[in-house]
Amino acid sequence: MESEAVATRPLVGSISIPGRKRVMEDTISIRPNLCSPEINRRRPVDFFAVYDGHGGRHVNPTVASMCRERMHVVLDEELIRVVVDMGGSSSPCERQQPLEGQRTEEAWKRVLKSCFLRIDEMASCICSECGSVGYQCGFPPSTLKPTGSTAVVAVLTDETIIVANCGDSRAVLSRSGSAIPLSYDHKPDKQEERARIEACGGRVVFADGARVEGILSMSRAIGDNYLKPYITSEPEMTFTKREAEDECLILASDGLWDVISSEIACAVGRECLRERDPAGDLSSRPLVEGDGRGDMFSSRSACSAAALLTRLALGRNSRDNISVIVVDLKRNHTAV
């Protein structure tokens, strides 16, 4: 019988600031030990996400805020549902055999695609008057405003880094001194994205950069109902097997990536993590995020990496909000 794994919590550093913009539209979400789904053999998965909102400065909540509050909840629901769908029964006794290999990857793809679709449906009907989702509030559909958000989501298991991306926020892995892209920016002038947009009857207009219908500078996003079907919420996904040489995972909004390359970001992360004190790297208190559970411990070195990357972006004249998450892949905090 397989022995129960020791529960651990990831060591993480994060920062999210307005930068030189007057309005803050970025949000981040950090949910360690989100759940223990059967497609991961009932082992915990960790959830990290960066959302970069646009067009929502007069809407409360913005799409980015709604994503922060609901994306991980919807993912948890979809992880439960996919096991029932694939096993044909909700009875644990009838679902003893875990999913393997390609079947596991396909299951994750279905889960994440459905998760993004559901969030997109919610985002497309946020009331700008009261901030509620849907029409139950009584305000007419005319109160809906054009608003959307990027979403880059990373799910960590013991064996795999799963990234789902929609927009131009980005995830990158530092491994053996190299930067490995785990997501790809969705820009309208990218060949396959432009072909998809034009096949739907849309246009890519070059006005201060490539823009869908001359408006939006990305080709995929959550929300932006007024630009559908040219804008899609379907995420692109990558599955990366974890290796002993993995150093850190960095997720950030384009406020960082517009002025800092993936290679430089990974180099900064590696150097900061290399300088950690093995005996005293943990913060003196848990880093509480979102629901106030306090079950994710900050790492001084990972926090230093996130802060230094932000300062570098500001020093290079970033004009956007800046949000950065740095996950230390070399160390975990053992839960007690």
C-alpha positions in Angstrom: 0.0 0.0 0.0 1.4 3.4 -0.9 2.3 5.5 2.1 0.7 8.9 2.5 2.8 11.7 1.3 3.9 14.4 3.7 1.9 17.6 3.2 4.0 20.5 2.0 3.3 24.1 1.2 5.1 26.0 -1.6 7.4 28.8 -0.8 6.3 31.9 -2.8 7.0 35.6 -3.1 4.6 38.0 -4.8 4.0 41.6 -5.5 1.2 43.5 -7.3 1.5 47.3 -7.7 -0.2 50.0 -9.9 3.2 51.2 -11.1 2.9 54.4 -13.1 -0.7 53.9 -14.0 -3.4 55.8 -12.0 -5.7 52.8 -12.0 -4.9 49.3 -10.7 -6.4 46.5 -12.8 -4.0 43.6 -12.1 -4.9 40.9 -9.6 -3.1 37.8 -8.4 -4.3 34.6 -6.8 -2.2 32.2 -4.8 -4.0 29.0 -3.5 -1.6 26.4 -2.1 -3.1 22.9 -1.6 -6.2 24.0 -3.5 -7.6 20.5 -3.5 -6.6 16.9 -3.9 -8.4 15.7 -7.0 -8.6 12.0 -8.1 -7.0 12.8 -11.4 -3.9 13.6 -9.3 -4.3 10.5 -7.2 -5.8 12.5 -4.4 -2.5 14.4 -3.9 -2.7 18.2 -3.4 -2.3 20.6 -6.3 -1.2 24.2 -5.9 -2.8 27.1 -7.9 -1.2 30.4 -9.0 -2.6 33.0 -11.3 -2.1 36.5 -12.7 -5.0 38.4 -14.2 -4.4 41.7 -16.1 -7.7 43.6 -16.5 -8.5 46.1 -19.2 -11.5 48.4 -19.8 -12.8 47.8 -16.4 -11.8 50.9 -14.4 -15.4 52.0 -14.0 -16.8 48.5 -13.3 -16.9 47.0 -9.8 -15.7 44.3 -9.7 -13.5 44.3 -12.8 -13.2 41.0 -14.7 -9.7 40.6 -13.2 -11.2 40.9 -9.7 -13.9 38.4 -10.6 -11.3 36.0 -11.9 -9.3 36.2 -8.7 -12.4 35.4 -6.6 -13.9 32.7 -8.8 -11.4 31.0 -11.1 -10.0 28.6 -8.4 -13.5 27.8 -7.2 -14.7 26.9 -10.7 -11.5 24.8 -11.2 -12.2 22.9 -8.0 -15.8 22.2 -9.2 -14.6 21.1 -12.7 -12.0 18.7 -11.1 -14.8 17.0 -9.2 -17.0 16.8 -12.3 -14.4 15.4 -14.6 -13.9 12.3 -12.4 -17.6 11.6 -12.3 -17.9 12.0 -16.1 -14.9 9.8 -16.9 -15.6 7.1 -14.3 -19.3 6.9 -15.0 -20.1 6.9 -11.3 -19.6 9.2 -8.3 -19.0 6.1 -6.1 -15.3 5.9 -4.9 -15.6 2.1 -4.9 -16.3 2.1 -8.7 -13.3 4.4 -9.4 -10.3 2.6 -8.1 -8.1 2.9 -11.2 -6.4 6.3 -11.5 -6.0 8.0 -14.9 -2.6 7.5 -16.5 -0.4 9.3 -18.9 -2.2 10.8 -21.9 -5.6 10.2 -20.3 -4.6 12.4 -17.4 -3.3 15.2 -19.7 -6.5 15.1 -21.8 -8.6 15.2 -18.6 -6.7 18.3 -17.4 -7.2 19.9 -20.8 -11.0 19.4 -20.6 -11.1 20.7 -17.0 -9.2 23.9 -17.8 -11.0 24.6 -21.0 -14.3 24.2 -19.3 -13.1 26.4 -16.4 -12.1 29.2 -18.7 -15.3 29.0 -20.6 -17.4 29.2 -17.5 -15.4 32.2 -16.2 -15.8 33.9 -19.6 -19.5 33.5 -19.4 -19.5 35.1 -16.0 -17.2 37.9 -17.2 -19.4 38.7 -20.1 -22.4 39.7 -17.9 -20.9 41.8 -15.1 -23.3 44.7 -14.3 -21.4 48.0 -14.2 -24.0 49.5 -11.8 -23.8 47.0 -8.9 -21.0 44.7 -9.9 -23.1 41.5 -9.8 -22.8 38.8 -12.4 -25.9 38.2 -14.5 -29.2 40.0 -14.7 -30.6 39.0 -11.4 -29.9 42.5 -10.0 -32.7 43.9 -12.2 -30.5 46.4 -14.2 -31.0 46.1 -18.0 -28.4 44.5 -20.2 -27.5 47.9 -21.5 -25.5 48.5 -18.2 -22.9 45.9 -19.3 -19.7 47.6 -20.3 -16.8 46.4 -22.5 -14.3 44.9 -20.1 -11.9 41.9 -20.0 -8.8 40.4 -18.5 -5.9 38.2 -19.4 -5.4 35.0 -17.4 -2.3 32.9 -16.9 -2.9 30.0 -14.5 -0.3 27.5 -13.2 -1.3 24.3 -11.5 1.6 22.5 -9.7 1.5 18.8 -8.9 4.4 16.7 -7.6 5.2 15.7 -11.1 4.0 18.3 -13.5 3.6 22.1 -14.1 0.4 22.7 -16.0 -0.1 26.2 -17.4 -3.2 27.6 -19.1 -2.9 31.0 -20.7 -5.3 33.4 -22.4 -3.8 36.8 -23.2 -0.4 38.3 -22.8 0.5 37.7 -19.2 3.2 35.0 -19.1 4.7 32.0 -17.2 8.3 31.1 -17.5 10.4 28.3 -15.9 14.0 28.6 -14.8 15.7 25.3 -15.3 19.5 24.7 -15.2 20.2 28.3 -15.8 17.9 28.6 -18.8 14.5 30.3 -19.3 11.8 27.9 -20.6 8.6 29.5 -21.8 5.5 27.8 -20.4 3.1 30.2 -22.2 3.0 32.2 -25.4 1.6 35.7 -25.7 -1.6 36.0 -27.7 -0.9 39.0 -30.0 -3.1 39.8 -33.0 -0.2 39.9 -35.4 0.9 36.4 -34.5 0.4 34.3 -37.7 -2.0 31.7 -36.3 -3.9 34.3 -34.2 -4.4 36.6 -37.2 -5.5 33.7 -39.4 -8.1 32.7 -36.7 -9.4 36.3 -36.3 -9.8 36.8 -40.1 -11.4 33.4 -40.5 -14.1 34.7 -38.1 -14.6 37.8 -40.2 -12.5 40.1 -38.0 -9.7 42.5 -38.8 -6.2 43.1 -37.4 -5.6 46.9 -37.6 -2.2 48.4 -37.0 -2.8 51.5 -34.8 -0.2 51.9 -32.1 0.6 48.2 -32.6 -1.6 45.4 -33.9 -5.1 45.5 -32.5 -8.2 43.4 -33.0 -10.7 45.7 -34.9 -8.2 48.5 -34.0 -9.2 48.2 -30.3 -7.7 45.4 -28.3 -3.9 44.6 -28.4 -4.4 40.9 -27.5 -6.2 38.2 -29.4 -7.4 36.1 -26.5 -9.0 37.3 -23.2 -11.6 36.6 -20.6 -14.6 38.8 -21.3 -14.6 41.4 -24.0 -18.0 40.2 -25.2 -18.3 43.1 -27.7 -15.3 41.7 -29.7 -16.5 38.1 -29.9 -16.0 35.8 -31.8 -12.7 37.5 -32.8 -11.6 37.4 -29.2 -11.7 33.9 -27.7 -11.3 32.8 -24.1 -10.0 29.4 -25.0 -6.7 28.9 -23.3 -3.5 27.4 -24.7 -2.0 24.8 -22.4 1.4 23.4 -21.7 2.4 20.4 -19.6 6.0 20.3 -18.3 7.4 17.4 -16.3 9.1 18.7 -13.2 12.9 18.0 -13.0 15.4 18.2 -10.2 17.1 21.1 -12.1 14.0 23.3 -11.9 14.8 26.4 -9.9 11.8 28.7 -10.0 8.5 29.5 -11.7 7.7 33.1 -12.6 4.2 34.4 -13.5 3.7 38.0 -14.3 1.6 40.6 -16.2 2.9 42.4 -19.2 3.9 45.4 -17.0 7.0 43.2 -16.3 7.4 41.4 -19.7 7.1 44.6 -21.8 10.5 45.7 -20.4 12.1 42.6 -18.9 13.0 39.5 -20.9 12.2 36.0 -19.7 16.0 35.3 -19.6 16.7 38.3 -17.3 13.7 37.5 -15.1 14.9 34.0 -14.6 18.5 35.1 -13.9 17.2 37.5 -11.2 15.1 34.7 -9.7 18.0 32.3 -9.6 20.3 34.8 -8.0 17.8 35.8 -5.3 17.0 32.1 -4.5 20.7 31.2 -4.4 21.3 33.8 -1.7 18.7 32.4 0.7 19.6 31.3 4.2 18.7 27.6 4.4 18.0 27.9 8.1 16.0 31.1 8.1 14.4 31.8 4.7 10.8 31.5 5.9 9.0 34.7 6.6 8.1 35.3 10.3 4.4 35.0 9.4 2.3 33.2 6.8 1.5 35.2 3.7 -2.3 35.4 3.7 -3.9 35.8 0.3 -7.5 36.0 -0.8 -9.6 34.0 1.7 -7.4 34.6 4.7 -6.5 31.0 5.3 -2.8 31.8 5.8 -1.7 28.4 4.5 1.0 29.7 2.1 4.3 30.6 3.6 6.4 33.4 2.0 10.0 33.0 1.4 12.3 36.0 1.9 14.4 35.1 -1.1 11.3 34.6 -3.4 9.8 37.9 -2.1 13.1 39.6 -2.8 13.1 38.2 -6.3 9.5 39.5 -6.9 10.4 42.9 -5.5 13.6 43.2 -7.4 11.9 42.3 -10.7 9.3 45.0 -10.0 12.0 47.6 -9.3 13.8 46.7 -12.5 10.6 47.1 -14.5 10.0 50.5 -13.0 13.6 51.4 -13.7 13.1 50.5 -17.3 10.1 52.8 -17.5 7.3 50.3 -17.4 4.0 52.3 -17.8 1.7 49.5 -16.8 0.5 47.8 -13.6 3.1 45.2 -12.5 2.3 41.9 -10.9 4.8 39.1 -10.2 4.7 35.7 -8.5 7.9 33.8 -7.9 7.6 30.1 -6.8 10.6 28.4 -5.3 10.7 25.0 -6.9 13.7 23.8 -4.9 12.1 24.0 -1.5 8.8 23.5 0.3 7.6 24.2 3.7 6.5 21.0 5.5 3.0 21.4 7.0 2.6 20.7 10.6 
